[in-house]
Amino acid sequence: MSTIATNQSELYHAIHDNFAKLLADYQRISAEMSRDCGVEGHIKNTKISASDTLAYLIGWGQLVLQWHHYRSQGLHVDMPKTGFKWNQLGMLALHFYRQYRTWQYKDLLAEWEKTTTQILHLVGSLDDETLYGKSWYDKWTLGRMIQFNSASPMRSTRTKVRRFMRQQQII
């Protein structure tokens, strides 16, 4: 299968499979080590923690759900998020880190699982035409916007988290 989903089933499995693999890695990181800054950050030449990567994934996942909810209600969506432009994604990442800074690691894991489950439910409730049949934002279909902001970041985060785990001799 290509890394770019082209239908509902592929998108669902991309999210599900990337989530499962990354969750297994996160579960090998102790709560004490979860705040160690050794993971490549979302801003060039920065290091963040495993907890920060979870905050990032939760933040983007919640945005995906919010975008769909607003659009389904006929409401305007500020993309990517009110107060941020597409050329400010580093600042948006910092916003997510701050938003979840005080959360315990186990709570971040639970929230990420809940968010991912909600995204999977959303994808499962939509047909191929809704996901891939027309542009949803600019030239992108809804399916691509969901993948760009769920499965794809999970996949790239896993690479960074595993690199951190190797450095910490966890794997």
Residue, then its C-alpha position, 0 to 999 in steps of 0.5 A: m500500500s502507498t503511504i498516501a491513502t486514496n480511499q476510506s479503508e486505506l486512510y482508516h488503516a493508515i491511522h490505525d496502524n501508525f497509532a498502534k506502532l507509535l503507542a507501543d513505542y510510547q509505552r516503553i518510555s517511562a513517565e520519568m523519562s517522558r519529559d526529557c528533551g531529546v526528541e527532534g522538535h518541530i522547529k529547526n534545531t530544537k529538542i522536545s520531550a516525548s510528552d511534547t510529541l503527544a501534545y502535538l499529535i493531540g493538538w492536530g487531532q483535535l483540530v481535524l475534529q474541530w474542522h470537520h465539526y465546524r464545516s458540518q455545521g456550515l460554520h467558517v473554519d480558520m485554517p489551521k487554527t484561529g490566531f495562526k497561519w500556515n506559515q506559523l506551524g512552529m508557533l502552533a507546535l509551541h502552542f500545543y506543547r504549552q497547552y498540555r505542559t502540566w498533563q501527566y504522561k499517562d493522561l496524555l497517552a489516554e487523550w491521544e488514544k481518545t482523539t485518535t479513536q474519534i478520528l477513526h470513528l469520523v473516517g469510518s462514518l464517511d464514504d469515499e466520495t466525501l473523503y476523496g471525491k472533491s476538494w475540501y480545503d484549497k486543492w486538498t480533499l478531506g481525506r488528505m487533510i485528515q491524513f496530513n494531520s493524523a497518520s502522517p505526523m504519527r509516522s514522522t513522530r515515530t521515527k523521531v521517538r525511536r531515534f530518542m529511544r535508541q539514544q536512551q538505550i530503550i530499544 
